[in-house]
Amino acid sequence: MGNRIGGRRKAGVEERYTRPQGLYEHRDIDQKKLRKLILEAKLAPCYPGADDAAGGDLEECPICFLV
């Protein structure tokens, strides 16, 4: 009674991560479709980018000299 067979509970995504974020305008995006695909776990959530590396001590690439 009340047991789900083979069902797995999905981790919820905060509502703010179901909308595009950043500097650019996204006029041609269907917001409802984007939200649906994110909640169905078919697309990754729209997390904001970070300016600083949060990893701490990073090494420089010997080929391109980027961190």
PDB file of N, CA, C and O in Angstrom, chain B, residues numbered from 101:
ATOM      1  N   MET B 101       0.831  -1.173   0.000  1.00  0.00           N
ATOM      2  CA  MET B 101       0.000   0.000   0.000  1.00  0.00           C
ATOM      3  C   MET B 101       0.879   1.242   0.000  1.00  0.00           C
ATOM      4  O   MET B 101       1.643   1.477   0.937  1.00  0.00           O
ATOM      5  N   GLY B 102       0.766   2.011  -1.032  1.00  0.00           N
ATOM      6  CA  GLY B 102       1.503   3.254  -1.098  1.00  0.00           C
ATOM      7  C   GLY B 102       2.953   3.111  -1.509  1.00  0.00           C
ATOM      8  O   GLY B 102       3.662   4.113  -1.604  1.00  0.00           O
ATOM      9  N   ASN B 103       3.410   1.903  -1.754  1.00  0.00           N
ATOM     10  CA  ASN B 103       4.796   1.717  -2.167  1.00  0.00           C
ATOM     11  C   ASN B 103       4.926   1.948  -3.664  1.00  0.00           C
ATOM     12  O   ASN B 103       4.042   1.595  -4.446  1.00  0.00           O
ATOM     13  N   ARG B 104       6.014   2.531  -4.033  1.00  0.00           N
ATOM     14  CA  ARG B 104       6.282   2.741  -5.457  1.00  0.00           C
ATOM     15  C   ARG B 104       7.203   1.634  -5.935  1.00  0.00           C
ATOM     16  O   ARG B 104       8.225   1.351  -5.311  1.00  0.00           O
ATOM     17  N   ILE B 105       6.846   1.025  -7.018  1.00  0.00           N
ATOM     18  CA  ILE B 105       7.662  -0.051  -7.574  1.00  0.00           C
ATOM     19  C   ILE B 105       8.630   0.553  -8.588  1.00  0.00           C
ATOM     20  O   ILE B 105       8.224   1.146  -9.587  1.00  0.00           O
ATOM     21  N   GLY B 106       9.915   0.386  -8.303  1.00  0.00           N
ATOM     22  CA  GLY B 106      10.936   0.862  -9.227  1.00  0.00           C
ATOM     23  C   GLY B 106      11.017   2.370  -9.334  1.00  0.00           C
ATOM     24  O   GLY B 106      11.791   2.890 -10.138  1.00  0.00           O
ATOM     25  N   GLY B 107      10.249   3.070  -8.555  1.00  0.00           N
ATOM     26  CA  GLY B 107      10.254   4.530  -8.620  1.00  0.00           C
ATOM     27  C   GLY B 107      11.409   5.113  -7.830  1.00  0.00           C
ATOM     28  O   GLY B 107      11.801   4.588  -6.788  1.00  0.00           O
ATOM     29  N   ARG B 108      11.934   6.183  -8.333  1.00  0.00           N
ATOM     30  CA  ARG B 108      13.029   6.861  -7.663  1.00  0.00           C
ATOM     31  C   ARG B 108      12.630   8.310  -7.491  1.00  0.00           C
ATOM     32  O   ARG B 108      12.164   8.947  -8.436  1.00  0.00           O
ATOM     33  N   ARG B 109      12.804   8.820  -6.323  1.00  0.00           N
ATOM     34  CA  ARG B 109      12.437  10.207  -6.064  1.00  0.00           C
ATOM     35  C   ARG B 109      13.498  11.122  -6.647  1.00  0.00           C
ATOM     36  O   ARG B 109      14.687  10.964  -6.371  1.00  0.00           O
ATOM     37  N   LYS B 110      13.060  12.086  -7.460  1.00  0.00           N
ATOM     38  CA  LYS B 110      13.979  13.024  -8.088  1.00  0.00           C
ATOM     39  C   LYS B 110      14.297  14.164  -7.140  1.00  0.00           C
ATOM     40  O   LYS B 110      13.443  14.633  -6.388  1.00  0.00           O
ATOM     41  N   ALA B 111      15.531  14.590  -7.196  1.00  0.00           N
ATOM     42  CA  ALA B 111      15.916  15.756  -6.409  1.00  0.00           C
ATOM     43  C   ALA B 111      15.313  16.987  -7.071  1.00  0.00           C
ATOM     44  O   ALA B 111      15.397  17.137  -8.290  1.00  0.00           O
ATOM     45  N   GLY B 112      14.718  17.853  -6.300  1.00  0.00           N
ATOM     46  CA  GLY B 112      14.088  19.047  -6.842  1.00  0.00           C
ATOM     47  C   GLY B 112      15.107  20.091  -7.244  1.00  0.00           C
ATOM     48  O   GLY B 112      16.209  20.152  -6.699  1.00  0.00           O
ATOM     49  N   VAL B 113      14.726  20.898  -8.196  1.00  0.00           N
ATOM     50  CA  VAL B 113      15.559  22.002  -8.658  1.00  0.00           C
ATOM     51  C   VAL B 113      14.864  23.281  -8.227  1.00  0.00           C
ATOM     52  O   VAL B 113      13.657  23.433  -8.412  1.00  0.00           O
ATOM     53  N   GLU B 114      15.633  24.207  -7.648  1.00  0.00           N
ATOM     54  CA  GLU B 114      15.050  25.476  -7.249  1.00  0.00           C
ATOM     55  C   GLU B 114      14.505  26.200  -8.478  1.00  0.00           C
ATOM     56  O   GLU B 114      15.080  26.132  -9.564  1.00  0.00           O
ATOM     57  N   GLU B 115      13.396  26.886  -8.284  1.00  0.00           N
ATOM     58  CA  GLU B 115      12.712  27.562  -9.386  1.00  0.00           C
ATOM     59  C   GLU B 115      13.610  28.574 -10.104  1.00  0.00           C
ATOM     60  O   GLU B 115      13.510  28.733 -11.320  1.00  0.00           O
ATOM     61  N   ARG B 116      14.476  29.253  -9.366  1.00  0.00           N
ATOM     62  CA  ARG B 116      15.334  30.263  -9.999  1.00  0.00           C
ATOM     63  C   ARG B 116      16.335  29.662 -10.977  1.00  0.00           C
ATOM     64  O   ARG B 116      16.840  30.375 -11.844  1.00  0.00           O
ATOM     65  N   TYR B 117      16.635  28.377 -10.864  1.00  0.00           N
ATOM     66  CA  TYR B 117      17.571  27.727 -11.776  1.00  0.00           C
ATOM     67  C   TYR B 117      16.890  27.146 -13.011  1.00  0.00           C
ATOM     68  O   TYR B 117      17.539  26.490 -13.825  1.00  0.00           O
ATOM     69  N   THR B 118      15.593  27.382 -13.155  1.00  0.00           N
ATOM     70  CA  THR B 118      14.883  26.910 -14.347  1.00  0.00           C
ATOM     71  C   THR B 118      14.756  28.015 -15.380  1.00  0.00           C
ATOM     72  O   THR B 118      14.089  27.828 -16.398  1.00  0.00           O
ATOM     73  N   ARG B 119      15.384  29.169 -15.142  1.00  0.00           N
ATOM     74  CA  ARG B 119      15.375  30.291 -16.079  1.00  0.00           C
ATOM     75  C   ARG B 119      16.815  30.636 -16.450  1.00  0.00           C
ATOM     76  O   ARG B 119      17.717  30.496 -15.624  1.00  0.00           O
ATOM     77  N   PRO B 120      17.036  31.084 -17.679  1.00  0.00           N
ATOM     78  CA  PRO B 120      18.390  31.483 -18.080  1.00  0.00           C
ATOM     79  C   PRO B 120      18.904  32.620 -17.209  1.00  0.00           C
ATOM     80  O   PRO B 120      18.142  33.495 -16.797  1.00  0.00           O
ATOM     81  N   GLN B 121      20.204  32.599 -16.934  1.00  0.00           N
ATOM     82  CA  GLN B 121      20.824  33.630 -16.115  1.00  0.00           C
ATOM     83  C   GLN B 121      22.072  34.117 -16.821  1.00  0.00           C
ATOM     84  O   GLN B 121      22.686  33.383 -17.596  1.00  0.00           O
ATOM     85  N   GLY B 122      22.436  35.327 -16.558  1.00  0.00           N
ATOM     86  CA  GLY B 122      23.673  35.835 -17.132  1.00  0.00           C
ATOM     87  C   GLY B 122      23.501  37.188 -17.763  1.00  0.00           C
ATOM     88  O   GLY B 122      22.510  37.878 -17.523  1.00  0.00           O
ATOM     89  N   LEU B 123      24.463  37.567 -18.568  1.00  0.00           N
ATOM     90  CA  LEU B 123      24.512  38.894 -19.157  1.00  0.00           C
ATOM     91  C   LEU B 123      23.686  39.036 -20.427  1.00  0.00           C
ATOM     92  O   LEU B 123      23.298  40.149 -20.783  1.00  0.00           O
ATOM     93  N   TYR B 124      23.414  37.953 -21.104  1.00  0.00           N
ATOM     94  CA  TYR B 124      22.799  38.011 -22.421  1.00  0.00           C
ATOM     95  C   TYR B 124      21.286  37.888 -22.345  1.00  0.00           C
ATOM     96  O   TYR B 124      20.747  37.214 -21.467  1.00  0.00           O
ATOM     97  N   GLU B 125      20.602  38.556 -23.287  1.00  0.00           N
ATOM     98  CA  GLU B 125      19.156  38.441 -23.378  1.00  0.00           C
ATOM     99  C   GLU B 125      18.811  37.159 -24.130  1.00  0.00           C
ATOM    100  O   GLU B 125      19.472  36.801 -25.104  1.00  0.00           O
ATOM    101  N   HIS B 126      17.780  36.483 -23.672  1.00  0.00           N
ATOM    102  CA  HIS B 126      17.359  35.226 -24.284  1.00  0.00           C
ATOM    103  C   HIS B 126      15.913  35.375 -24.745  1.00  0.00           C
ATOM    104  O   HIS B 126      14.998  34.846 -24.114  1.00  0.00           O
ATOM    105  N   ARG B 127      15.713  36.089 -25.835  1.00  0.00           N
ATOM    106  CA  ARG B 127      14.362  36.380 -26.331  1.00  0.00           C
ATOM    107  C   ARG B 127      13.725  35.184 -27.027  1.00  0.00           C
ATOM    108  O   ARG B 127      12.504  35.032 -26.989  1.00  0.00           O
ATOM    109  N   ASP B 128      14.513  34.347 -27.653  1.00  0.00           N
ATOM    110  CA  ASP B 128      13.951  33.272 -28.474  1.00  0.00           C
ATOM    111  C   ASP B 128      13.829  31.937 -27.731  1.00  0.00           C
ATOM    112  O   ASP B 128      13.710  30.891 -28.370  1.00  0.00           O
ATOM    113  N   ILE B 129      13.857  31.955 -26.416  1.00  0.00           N
ATOM    114  CA  ILE B 129      13.760  30.723 -25.638  1.00  0.00           C
ATOM    115  C   ILE B 129      12.343  30.559 -25.117  1.00  0.00           C
ATOM    116  O   ILE B 129      11.770  31.492 -24.555  1.00  0.00           O
ATOM    117  N   ASP B 130      11.782  29.375 -25.305  1.00  0.00           N
ATOM    118  CA  ASP B 130      10.463  29.053 -24.768  1.00  0.00           C
ATOM    119  C   ASP B 130      10.639  28.689 -23.295  1.00  0.00           C
ATOM    120  O   ASP B 130      11.109  27.597 -22.973  1.00  0.00           O
ATOM    121  N   GLN B 131      10.260  29.604 -22.402  1.00  0.00           N
ATOM    122  CA  GLN B 131      10.487  29.437 -20.970  1.00  0.00           C
ATOM    123  C   GLN B 131       9.775  28.209 -20.403  1.00  0.00           C
ATOM    124  O   GLN B 131      10.332  27.511 -19.556  1.00  0.00           O
ATOM    125  N   LYS B 132       8.560  27.939 -20.855  1.00  0.00           N
ATOM    126  CA  LYS B 132       7.812  26.795 -20.344  1.00  0.00           C
ATOM    127  C   LYS B 132       8.476  25.475 -20.741  1.00  0.00           C
ATOM    128  O   LYS B 132       8.566  24.544 -19.941  1.00  0.00           O
ATOM    129  N   LYS B 133       8.934  25.416 -21.982  1.00  0.00           N
ATOM    130  CA  LYS B 133       9.593  24.206 -22.462  1.00  0.00           C
ATOM    131  C   LYS B 133      10.925  23.989 -21.745  1.00  0.00           C
ATOM    132  O   LYS B 133      11.262  22.863 -21.378  1.00  0.00           O
ATOM    133  N   LEU B 134      11.682  25.075 -21.547  1.00  0.00           N
ATOM    134  CA  LEU B 134      12.957  24.989 -20.842  1.00  0.00           C
ATOM    135  C   LEU B 134      12.742  24.478 -19.422  1.00  0.00           C
ATOM    136  O   LEU B 134      13.445  23.573 -18.972  1.00  0.00           O
ATOM    137  N   ARG B 135      11.773  25.053 -18.719  1.00  0.00           N
ATOM    138  CA  ARG B 135      11.474  24.642 -17.339  1.00  0.00           C
ATOM    139  C   ARG B 135      11.083  23.171 -17.278  1.00  0.00           C
ATOM    140  O   ARG B 135      11.539  22.438 -16.401  1.00  0.00           O
ATOM    141  N   LYS B 136      10.234  22.739 -18.216  1.00  0.00           N
ATOM    142  CA  LYS B 136       9.785  21.341 -18.250  1.00  0.00           C
ATOM    143  C   LYS B 136      10.966  20.389 -18.460  1.00  0.00           C
ATOM    144  O   LYS B 136      11.063  19.367 -17.780  1.00  0.00           O
ATOM    145  N   LEU B 137      11.856  20.713 -19.388  1.00  0.00           N
ATOM    146  CA  LEU B 137      13.005  19.849 -19.668  1.00  0.00           C
ATOM    147  C   LEU B 137      13.968  19.786 -18.485  1.00  0.00           C
ATOM    148  O   LEU B 137      14.552  18.737 -18.215  1.00  0.00           O
ATOM    149  N   ILE B 138      14.135  20.904 -17.780  1.00  0.00           N
ATOM    150  CA  ILE B 138      15.009  20.910 -16.605  1.00  0.00           C
ATOM    151  C   ILE B 138      14.401  20.059 -15.496  1.00  0.00           C
ATOM    152  O   ILE B 138      15.107  19.278 -14.858  1.00  0.00           O
ATOM    153  N   LEU B 139      13.101  20.201 -15.260  1.00  0.00           N
ATOM    154  CA  LEU B 139      12.445  19.428 -14.201  1.00  0.00           C
ATOM    155  C   LEU B 139      12.374  17.939 -14.525  1.00  0.00           C
ATOM    156  O   LEU B 139      12.312  17.112 -13.615  1.00  0.00           O
ATOM    157  N   GLU B 140      12.381  17.589 -15.813  1.00  0.00           N
ATOM    158  CA  GLU B 140      12.402  16.182 -16.228  1.00  0.00           C
ATOM    159  C   GLU B 140      13.826  15.633 -16.270  1.00  0.00           C
ATOM    160  O   GLU B 140      14.028  14.474 -16.633  1.00  0.00           O
ATOM    161  N   ALA B 141      14.803  16.441 -15.908  1.00  0.00           N
ATOM    162  CA  ALA B 141      16.223  16.071 -15.884  1.00  0.00           C
ATOM    163  C   ALA B 141      16.751  15.732 -17.273  1.00  0.00           C
ATOM    164  O   ALA B 141      17.646  14.899 -17.419  1.00  0.00           O
ATOM    165  N   LYS B 142      16.191  16.386 -18.296  1.00  0.00           N
ATOM    166  CA  LYS B 142      16.694  16.209 -19.652  1.00  0.00           C
ATOM    167  C   LYS B 142      17.680  17.310 -20.020  1.00  0.00           C
ATOM    168  O   LYS B 142      18.455  17.169 -20.967  1.00  0.00           O
ATOM    169  N   LEU B 143      17.646  18.415 -19.262  1.00  0.00           N
ATOM    170  CA  LEU B 143      18.608  19.498 -19.414  1.00  0.00           C
ATOM    171  C   LEU B 143      19.158  19.857 -18.041  1.00  0.00           C
ATOM    172  O   LEU B 143      18.484  19.682 -17.026  1.00  0.00           O
ATOM    173  N   ALA B 144      20.368  20.351 -18.019  1.00  0.00           N
ATOM    174  CA  ALA B 144      20.974  20.776 -16.757  1.00  0.00           C
ATOM    175  C   ALA B 144      20.361  22.108 -16.330  1.00  0.00           C
ATOM    176  O   ALA B 144      19.998  22.923 -17.179  1.00  0.00           O
ATOM    177  N   PRO B 145      20.244  22.334 -15.031  1.00  0.00           N
ATOM    178  CA  PRO B 145      19.740  23.621 -14.551  1.00  0.00           C
ATOM    179  C   PRO B 145      20.648  24.776 -14.966  1.00  0.00           C
ATOM    180  O   PRO B 145      21.828  24.572 -15.250  1.00  0.00           O
ATOM    181  N   CYS B 146      20.100  25.971 -15.000  1.00  0.00           N
ATOM    182  CA  CYS B 146      20.831  27.177 -15.408  1.00  0.00           C
ATOM    183  C   CYS B 146      21.495  27.799 -14.188  1.00  0.00           C
ATOM    184  O   CYS B 146      20.997  28.787 -13.648  1.00  0.00           O
ATOM    185  N   TYR B 147      22.601  27.237 -13.754  1.00  0.00           N
ATOM    186  CA  TYR B 147      23.317  27.774 -12.610  1.00  0.00           C
ATOM    187  C   TYR B 147      24.119  28.994 -13.050  1.00  0.00           C
ATOM    188  O   TYR B 147      24.627  29.022 -14.171  1.00  0.00           O
ATOM    189  N   PRO B 148      24.242  29.999 -12.189  1.00  0.00           N
ATOM    190  CA  PRO B 148      25.038  31.175 -12.549  1.00  0.00           C
ATOM    191  C   PRO B 148      26.528  30.842 -12.564  1.00  0.00           C
ATOM    192  O   PRO B 148      26.992  29.990 -11.807  1.00  0.00           O
ATOM    193  N   GLY B 149      27.257  31.513 -13.421  1.00  0.00           N
ATOM    194  CA  GLY B 149      28.694  31.297 -13.499  1.00  0.00           C
ATOM    195  C   GLY B 149      29.410  31.941 -12.334  1.00  0.00           C
ATOM    196  O   GLY B 149      28.878  32.850 -11.696  1.00  0.00           O
ATOM    197  N   ALA B 150      30.610  31.478 -12.054  1.00  0.00           N
ATOM    198  CA  ALA B 150      31.415  32.032 -10.963  1.00  0.00           C
ATOM    199  C   ALA B 150      32.600  32.788 -11.553  1.00  0.00           C
ATOM    200  O   ALA B 150      33.228  32.323 -12.504  1.00  0.00           O
ATOM    201  N   ASP B 151      32.902  33.943 -10.992  1.00  0.00           N
ATOM    202  CA  ASP B 151      34.036  34.730 -11.458  1.00  0.00           C
ATOM    203  C   ASP B 151      35.365  34.175 -10.952  1.00  0.00           C
ATOM    204  O   ASP B 151      36.360  34.193 -11.676  1.00  0.00           O
ATOM    205  N   ASP B 152      35.384  33.690  -9.730  1.00  0.00           N
ATOM    206  CA  ASP B 152      36.614  33.189  -9.123  1.00  0.00           C
ATOM    207  C   ASP B 152      36.625  31.671  -9.119  1.00  0.00           C
ATOM    208  O   ASP B 152      35.581  31.027  -9.019  1.00  0.00           O
ATOM    209  N   ALA B 153      37.810  31.116  -9.228  1.00  0.00           N
ATOM    210  CA  ALA B 153      37.952  29.668  -9.119  1.00  0.00           C
ATOM    211  C   ALA B 153      37.816  29.299  -7.651  1.00  0.00           C
ATOM    212  O   ALA B 153      38.516  29.849  -6.802  1.00  0.00           O
ATOM    213  N   ALA B 154      36.920  28.373  -7.351  1.00  0.00           N
ATOM    214  CA  ALA B 154      36.673  27.993  -5.964  1.00  0.00           C
ATOM    215  C   ALA B 154      37.523  26.801  -5.552  1.00  0.00           C
ATOM    216  O   ALA B 154      37.352  26.275  -4.452  1.00  0.00           O
ATOM    217  N   GLY B 155      38.421  26.372  -6.400  1.00  0.00           N
ATOM    218  CA  GLY B 155      39.210  25.193  -6.120  1.00  0.00           C
ATOM    219  C   GLY B 155      40.413  25.427  -5.227  1.00  0.00           C
ATOM    220  O   GLY B 155      40.968  24.477  -4.674  1.00  0.00           O
ATOM    221  N   GLY B 156      40.819  26.670  -5.080  1.00  0.00           N
ATOM    222  CA  GLY B 156      41.985  26.934  -4.234  1.00  0.00           C
ATOM    223  C   GLY B 156      43.253  27.003  -5.058  1.00  0.00           C
ATOM    224  O   GLY B 156      43.379  27.859  -5.933  1.00  0.00           O
ATOM    225  N   ASP B 157      44.195  26.111  -4.790  1.00  0.00           N
ATOM    226  CA  ASP B 157      45.493  26.106  -5.458  1.00  0.00           C
ATOM    227  C   ASP B 157      45.367  25.418  -6.817  1.00  0.00           C
ATOM    228  O   ASP B 157      45.177  24.203  -6.883  1.00  0.00           O
ATOM    229  N   LEU B 158      45.474  26.192  -7.903  1.00  0.00           N
ATOM    230  CA  LEU B 158      45.336  25.648  -9.253  1.00  0.00           C
ATOM    231  C   LEU B 158      46.671  25.732  -9.976  1.00  0.00           C
ATOM    232  O   LEU B 158      47.490  26.612  -9.712  1.00  0.00           O
ATOM    233  N   GLU B 159      46.867  24.798 -10.888  1.00  0.00           N
ATOM    234  CA  GLU B 159      48.098  24.786 -11.674  1.00  0.00           C
ATOM    235  C   GLU B 159      47.868  25.426 -13.027  1.00  0.00           C
ATOM    236  O   GLU B 159      46.744  25.435 -13.530  1.00  0.00           O
ATOM    237  N   GLU B 160      48.908  25.955 -13.613  1.00  0.00           N
ATOM    238  CA  GLU B 160      48.829  26.558 -14.922  1.00  0.00           C
ATOM    239  C   GLU B 160      49.123  25.507 -15.992  1.00  0.00           C
ATOM    240  O   GLU B 160      50.030  24.688 -15.840  1.00  0.00           O
ATOM    241  N   CYS B 161      48.345  25.543 -17.074  1.00  0.00           N
ATOM    242  CA  CYS B 161      48.533  24.605 -18.180  1.00  0.00           C
ATOM    243  C   CYS B 161      49.819  24.939 -18.915  1.00  0.00           C
ATOM    244  O   CYS B 161      50.002  26.092 -19.305  1.00  0.00           O
ATOM    245  N   PRO B 162      50.718  23.988 -19.124  1.00  0.00           N
ATOM    246  CA  PRO B 162      51.971  24.286 -19.816  1.00  0.00           C
ATOM    247  C   PRO B 162      51.796  24.538 -21.324  1.00  0.00           C
ATOM    248  O   PRO B 162      52.719  25.022 -21.979  1.00  0.00           O
ATOM    249  N   ILE B 163      50.640  24.220 -21.863  1.00  0.00           N
ATOM    250  CA  ILE B 163      50.399  24.417 -23.300  1.00  0.00           C
ATOM    251  C   ILE B 163      49.770  25.774 -23.573  1.00  0.00           C
ATOM    252  O   ILE B 163      50.278  26.539 -24.393  1.00  0.00           O
ATOM    253  N   CYS B 164      48.657  26.083 -22.887  1.00  0.00           N
ATOM    254  CA  CYS B 164      47.956  27.320 -23.176  1.00  0.00           C
ATOM    255  C   CYS B 164      48.166  28.392 -22.113  1.00  0.00           C
ATOM    256  O   CYS B 164      47.715  29.525 -22.288  1.00  0.00           O
ATOM    257  N   PHE B 165      48.832  28.063 -21.030  1.00  0.00           N
ATOM    258  CA  PHE B 165      49.133  28.973 -19.936  1.00  0.00           C
ATOM    259  C   PHE B 165      47.889  29.511 -19.224  1.00  0.00           C
ATOM    260  O   PHE B 165      47.940  30.574 -18.607  1.00  0.00           O
ATOM    261  N   LEU B 166      46.780  28.787 -19.307  1.00  0.00           N
ATOM    262  CA  LEU B 166      45.583  29.124 -18.558  1.00  0.00           C
ATOM    263  C   LEU B 166      45.529  28.294 -17.298  1.00  0.00           C
ATOM    264  O   LEU B 166      46.100  27.205 -17.233  1.00  0.00           O
ATOM    265  N   VAL B 167      44.846  28.806 -16.307  1.00  0.00           N
ATOM    266  CA  VAL B 167      44.726  28.096 -15.026  1.00  0.00           C
ATOM    267  C   VAL B 167      43.740  26.961 -15.179  1.00  0.00           C
ATOM    268  O   VAL B 167      43.486  26.231 -14.222  1.00  0.00           O
TER     269      VAL B 167
END
